[in-house]
């Protein structure tokens, strides 16, 4: 998962992944980033 497709644009725009969980029942991977967004 590429959260920074344009590369380094400074610390205010840089996203990092902080949590990940796999839900086998629904077949999804849940990932939380440093801005509080949840990615599926």
HTML snippet that shows the backbone in 3Dmol.js (N, CA, C, O; Angstrom):
<script src="https://3Dmol.org/build/3Dmol-min.js"></script>
<div id="view" style="width:600px;height:400px;position:relative"></div>
<script>
const pdb = `
ATOM      1  N   UNK A   1       0.854  -1.162   0.000  1.00  0.00           N
ATOM      2  CA  UNK A   1       0.000   0.000   0.000  1.00  0.00           C
ATOM      3  C   UNK A   1       0.903   1.228   0.000  1.00  0.00           C
ATOM      4  O   UNK A   1       1.679   1.422   0.935  1.00  0.00           O
ATOM      5  N   UNK A   2       0.813   2.049  -1.023  1.00  0.00           N
ATOM      6  CA  UNK A   2       1.642   3.240  -1.140  1.00  0.00           C
ATOM      7  C   UNK A   2       0.832   4.452  -0.704  1.00  0.00           C
ATOM      8  O   UNK A   2      -0.007   4.941  -1.460  1.00  0.00           O
ATOM      9  N   UNK A   3       1.076   4.938   0.502  1.00  0.00           N
ATOM     10  CA  UNK A   3       0.369   6.113   1.013  1.00  0.00           C
ATOM     11  C   UNK A   3       1.034   7.414   0.595  1.00  0.00           C
ATOM     12  O   UNK A   3       0.455   8.487   0.770  1.00  0.00           O
ATOM     13  N   UNK A   4       2.242   7.337   0.045  1.00  0.00           N
ATOM     14  CA  UNK A   4       2.998   8.518  -0.352  1.00  0.00           C
ATOM     15  C   UNK A   4       3.477   8.379  -1.795  1.00  0.00           C
ATOM     16  O   UNK A   4       4.679   8.265  -2.032  1.00  0.00           O
ATOM     17  N   UNK A   5       2.559   8.385  -2.763  1.00  0.00           N
ATOM     18  CA  UNK A   5       2.956   8.135  -4.154  1.00  0.00           C
ATOM     19  C   UNK A   5       3.861   9.211  -4.749  1.00  0.00           C
ATOM     20  O   UNK A   5       4.586   8.938  -5.706  1.00  0.00           O
ATOM     21  N   UNK A   6       3.834  10.429  -4.201  1.00  0.00           N
ATOM     22  CA  UNK A   6       4.675  11.504  -4.732  1.00  0.00           C
ATOM     23  C   UNK A   6       6.008  11.612  -4.011  1.00  0.00           C
ATOM     24  O   UNK A   6       6.777  12.536  -4.273  1.00  0.00           O
ATOM     25  N   UNK A   7       6.294  10.677  -3.103  1.00  0.00           N
ATOM     26  CA  UNK A   7       7.546  10.726  -2.364  1.00  0.00           C
ATOM     27  C   UNK A   7       7.482  11.719  -1.216  1.00  0.00           C
ATOM     28  O   UNK A   7       6.402  12.134  -0.795  1.00  0.00           O
ATOM     29  N   UNK A   8       8.650  12.090  -0.717  1.00  0.00           N
ATOM     30  CA  UNK A   8       8.755  12.985   0.437  1.00  0.00           C
ATOM     31  C   UNK A   8       8.351  14.397   0.059  1.00  0.00           C
ATOM     32  O   UNK A   8       8.988  15.025  -0.788  1.00  0.00           O
ATOM     33  N   UNK A   9       7.301  14.895   0.680  1.00  0.00           N
ATOM     34  CA  UNK A   9       6.830  16.263   0.462  1.00  0.00           C
ATOM     35  C   UNK A   9       6.880  17.063   1.757  1.00  0.00           C
ATOM     36  O   UNK A   9       6.281  18.135   1.840  1.00  0.00           O
ATOM     37  N   UNK A  10       7.576  16.568   2.754  1.00  0.00           N
ATOM     38  CA  UNK A  10       7.682  17.223   4.053  1.00  0.00           C
ATOM     39  C   UNK A  10       6.900  16.462   5.108  1.00  0.00           C
ATOM     40  O   UNK A  10       6.055  15.629   4.781  1.00  0.00           O
ATOM     41  N   UNK A  11       7.183  16.750   6.389  1.00  0.00           N
ATOM     42  CA  UNK A  11       6.563  15.983   7.470  1.00  0.00           C
ATOM     43  C   UNK A  11       5.062  16.210   7.620  1.00  0.00           C
ATOM     44  O   UNK A  11       4.384  15.378   8.222  1.00  0.00           O
ATOM     45  N   UNK A  12       4.525  17.301   7.096  1.00  0.00           N
ATOM     46  CA  UNK A  12       3.089  17.576   7.237  1.00  0.00           C
ATOM     47  C   UNK A  12       2.227  16.703   6.341  1.00  0.00           C
ATOM     48  O   UNK A  12       1.033  16.557   6.601  1.00  0.00           O
ATOM     49  N   UNK A  13       2.794  16.122   5.302  1.00  0.00           N
ATOM     50  CA  UNK A  13       2.013  15.311   4.369  1.00  0.00           C
ATOM     51  C   UNK A  13       2.394  13.839   4.409  1.00  0.00           C
ATOM     52  O   UNK A  13       1.717  13.014   3.796  1.00  0.00           O
ATOM     53  N   UNK A  14       3.457  13.495   5.113  1.00  0.00           N
ATOM     54  CA  UNK A  14       3.955  12.118   5.118  1.00  0.00           C
ATOM     55  C   UNK A  14       3.049  11.241   5.965  1.00  0.00           C
ATOM     56  O   UNK A  14       2.798  11.552   7.130  1.00  0.00           O
ATOM     57  N   UNK A  15       2.556  10.148   5.393  1.00  0.00           N
ATOM     58  CA  UNK A  15       1.684   9.217   6.109  1.00  0.00           C
ATOM     59  C   UNK A  15       2.446   7.953   6.459  1.00  0.00           C
ATOM     60  O   UNK A  15       3.262   7.463   5.678  1.00  0.00           O
ATOM     61  N   UNK A  16       2.166   7.431   7.654  1.00  0.00           N
ATOM     62  CA  UNK A  16       2.756   6.169   8.086  1.00  0.00           C
ATOM     63  C   UNK A  16       1.644   5.256   8.580  1.00  0.00           C
ATOM     64  O   UNK A  16       0.620   5.724   9.076  1.00  0.00           O
ATOM     65  N   UNK A  17       1.850   3.960   8.442  1.00  0.00           N
ATOM     66  CA  UNK A  17       0.875   2.981   8.919  1.00  0.00           C
ATOM     67  C   UNK A  17       1.153   2.666  10.383  1.00  0.00           C
ATOM     68  O   UNK A  17       2.297   2.424  10.766  1.00  0.00           O
ATOM     69  N   UNK A  18       0.092   2.671  11.209  1.00  0.00           N
ATOM     70  CA  UNK A  18       0.264   2.425  12.639  1.00  0.00           C
ATOM     71  C   UNK A  18      -0.485   1.212  13.150  1.00  0.00           C
ATOM     72  O   UNK A  18      -0.259   0.794  14.285  1.00  0.00           O
ATOM     73  N   UNK A  19      -1.352   0.644  12.368  1.00  0.00           N
ATOM     74  CA  UNK A  19      -2.070  -0.537  12.826  1.00  0.00           C
ATOM     75  C   UNK A  19      -2.626  -1.308  11.648  1.00  0.00           C
ATOM     76  O   UNK A  19      -2.969  -0.727  10.618  1.00  0.00           O
ATOM     77  N   UNK A  20      -2.715  -2.617  11.803  1.00  0.00           N
ATOM     78  CA  UNK A  20      -3.264  -3.438  10.734  1.00  0.00           C
ATOM     79  C   UNK A  20      -3.983  -4.631  11.346  1.00  0.00           C
ATOM     80  O   UNK A  20      -3.518  -5.218  12.322  1.00  0.00           O
ATOM     81  N   UNK A  21      -5.122  -4.979  10.762  1.00  0.00           N
ATOM     82  CA  UNK A  21      -5.878  -6.144  11.208  1.00  0.00           C
ATOM     83  C   UNK A  21      -6.471  -6.824   9.984  1.00  0.00           C
ATOM     84  O   UNK A  21      -6.850  -6.161   9.018  1.00  0.00           O
ATOM     85  N   UNK A  22      -6.549  -8.135  10.030  1.00  0.00           N
ATOM     86  CA  UNK A  22      -7.135  -8.915   8.937  1.00  0.00           C
ATOM     87  C   UNK A  22      -8.442  -9.514   9.431  1.00  0.00           C
ATOM     88  O   UNK A  22      -8.471 -10.201  10.452  1.00  0.00           O
ATOM     89  N   UNK A  23      -9.528  -9.253   8.701  1.00  0.00           N
ATOM     90  CA  UNK A  23     -10.833  -9.823   9.026  1.00  0.00           C
ATOM     91  C   UNK A  23     -11.115 -10.910   7.999  1.00  0.00           C
ATOM     92  O   UNK A  23     -11.481 -10.623   6.859  1.00  0.00           O
ATOM     93  N   UNK A  24     -10.940 -12.160   8.415  1.00  0.00           N
ATOM     94  CA  UNK A  24     -11.113 -13.290   7.498  1.00  0.00           C
ATOM     95  C   UNK A  24     -12.572 -13.510   7.128  1.00  0.00           C
ATOM     96  O   UNK A  24     -12.858 -13.974   6.025  1.00  0.00           O
ATOM     97  N   UNK A  25     -13.510 -13.186   8.032  1.00  0.00           N
ATOM     98  CA  UNK A  25     -14.940 -13.365   7.737  1.00  0.00           C
ATOM     99  C   UNK A  25     -15.390 -12.499   6.571  1.00  0.00           C
ATOM    100  O   UNK A  25     -16.130 -12.950   5.697  1.00  0.00           O
ATOM    101  N   UNK A  26     -14.934 -11.247   6.566  1.00  0.00           N
ATOM    102  CA  UNK A  26     -15.331 -10.308   5.518  1.00  0.00           C
ATOM    103  C   UNK A  26     -14.339 -10.267   4.366  1.00  0.00           C
ATOM    104  O   UNK A  26     -14.644  -9.726   3.303  1.00  0.00           O
ATOM    105  N   UNK A  27     -13.142 -10.840   4.570  1.00  0.00           N
ATOM    106  CA  UNK A  27     -12.129 -10.862   3.522  1.00  0.00           C
ATOM    107  C   UNK A  27     -11.497  -9.507   3.271  1.00  0.00           C
ATOM    108  O   UNK A  27     -11.218  -9.160   2.123  1.00  0.00           O
ATOM    109  N   UNK A  28     -11.264  -8.725   4.339  1.00  0.00           N
ATOM    110  CA  UNK A  28     -10.667  -7.397   4.185  1.00  0.00           C
ATOM    111  C   UNK A  28      -9.465  -7.248   5.113  1.00  0.00           C
ATOM    112  O   UNK A  28      -9.335  -7.939   6.123  1.00  0.00           O
ATOM    113  N   UNK A  29      -8.597  -6.319   4.731  1.00  0.00           N
ATOM    114  CA  UNK A  29      -7.478  -5.913   5.574  1.00  0.00           C
ATOM    115  C   UNK A  29      -7.744  -4.469   5.975  1.00  0.00           C
ATOM    116  O   UNK A  29      -7.976  -3.619   5.115  1.00  0.00           O
ATOM    117  N   UNK A  30      -7.713  -4.187   7.267  1.00  0.00           N
ATOM    118  CA  UNK A  30      -7.943  -2.840   7.785  1.00  0.00           C
ATOM    119  C   UNK A  30      -6.607  -2.261   8.223  1.00  0.00           C
ATOM    120  O   UNK A  30      -5.853  -2.905   8.952  1.00  0.00           O
ATOM    121  N   UNK A  31      -6.315  -1.033   7.773  1.00  0.00           N
ATOM    122  CA  UNK A  31      -5.050  -0.390   8.102  1.00  0.00           C
ATOM    123  C   UNK A  31      -5.336   1.036   8.551  1.00  0.00           C
ATOM    124  O   UNK A  31      -6.093   1.757   7.901  1.00  0.00           O
ATOM    125  N   UNK A  32      -4.725   1.444   9.674  1.00  0.00           N
ATOM    126  CA  UNK A  32      -4.868   2.814  10.175  1.00  0.00           C
ATOM    127  C   UNK A  32      -3.578   3.580   9.902  1.00  0.00           C
ATOM    128  O   UNK A  32      -2.483   3.033  10.035  1.00  0.00           O
ATOM    129  N   UNK A  33      -3.715   4.860   9.517  1.00  0.00           N
ATOM    130  CA  UNK A  33      -2.524   5.662   9.242  1.00  0.00           C
ATOM    131  C   UNK A  33      -2.316   6.736  10.305  1.00  0.00           C
ATOM    132  O   UNK A  33      -3.099   6.851  11.248  1.00  0.00           O
ATOM    133  N   UNK A  34      -1.255   7.518  10.143  1.00  0.00           N
ATOM    134  CA  UNK A  34      -0.867   8.521  11.128  1.00  0.00           C
ATOM    135  C   UNK A  34      -1.813   9.717  11.180  1.00  0.00           C
ATOM    136  O   UNK A  34      -1.725  10.516  12.112  1.00  0.00           O
ATOM    137  N   UNK A  35      -2.715   9.866  10.211  1.00  0.00           N
ATOM    138  CA  UNK A  35      -3.683  10.960  10.219  1.00  0.00           C
ATOM    139  C   UNK A  35      -5.035  10.516  10.761  1.00  0.00           C
ATOM    140  O   UNK A  35      -5.975  11.310  10.796  1.00  0.00           O
ATOM    141  N   UNK A  36      -5.146   9.257  11.184  1.00  0.00           N
ATOM    142  CA  UNK A  36      -6.385   8.749  11.753  1.00  0.00           C
ATOM    143  C   UNK A  36      -7.362   8.190  10.738  1.00  0.00           C
ATOM    144  O   UNK A  36      -8.518   7.935  11.075  1.00  0.00           O
ATOM    145  N   UNK A  37      -6.927   7.993   9.509  1.00  0.00           N
ATOM    146  CA  UNK A  37      -7.791   7.430   8.474  1.00  0.00           C
ATOM    147  C   UNK A  37      -7.698   5.912   8.488  1.00  0.00           C
ATOM    148  O   UNK A  37      -6.648   5.341   8.785  1.00  0.00           O
ATOM    149  N   UNK A  38      -8.809   5.270   8.164  1.00  0.00           N
ATOM    150  CA  UNK A  38      -8.863   3.816   8.081  1.00  0.00           C
ATOM    151  C   UNK A  38      -8.917   3.427   6.613  1.00  0.00           C
ATOM    152  O   UNK A  38      -9.797   3.884   5.884  1.00  0.00           O
ATOM    153  N   UNK A  39      -7.992   2.591   6.173  1.00  0.00           N
ATOM    154  CA  UNK A  39      -7.914   2.140   4.782  1.00  0.00           C
ATOM    155  C   UNK A  39      -8.345   0.686   4.715  1.00  0.00           C
ATOM    156  O   UNK A  39      -7.997  -0.108   5.589  1.00  0.00           O
ATOM    157  N   UNK A  40      -9.104   0.331   3.678  1.00  0.00           N
ATOM    158  CA  UNK A  40      -9.548  -1.050   3.474  1.00  0.00           C
ATOM    159  C   UNK A  40      -8.766  -1.667   2.337  1.00  0.00           C
ATOM    160  O   UNK A  40      -8.983  -2.830   1.998  1.00  0.00           O
TER     161      UNK A  40
END
`;
const viewer = $3Dmol.createViewer("view");
viewer.addModel(pdb, "pdb");
viewer.setStyle({}, {cartoon: {color: "spectrum"}});
viewer.zoomTo();
viewer.render();
</script>
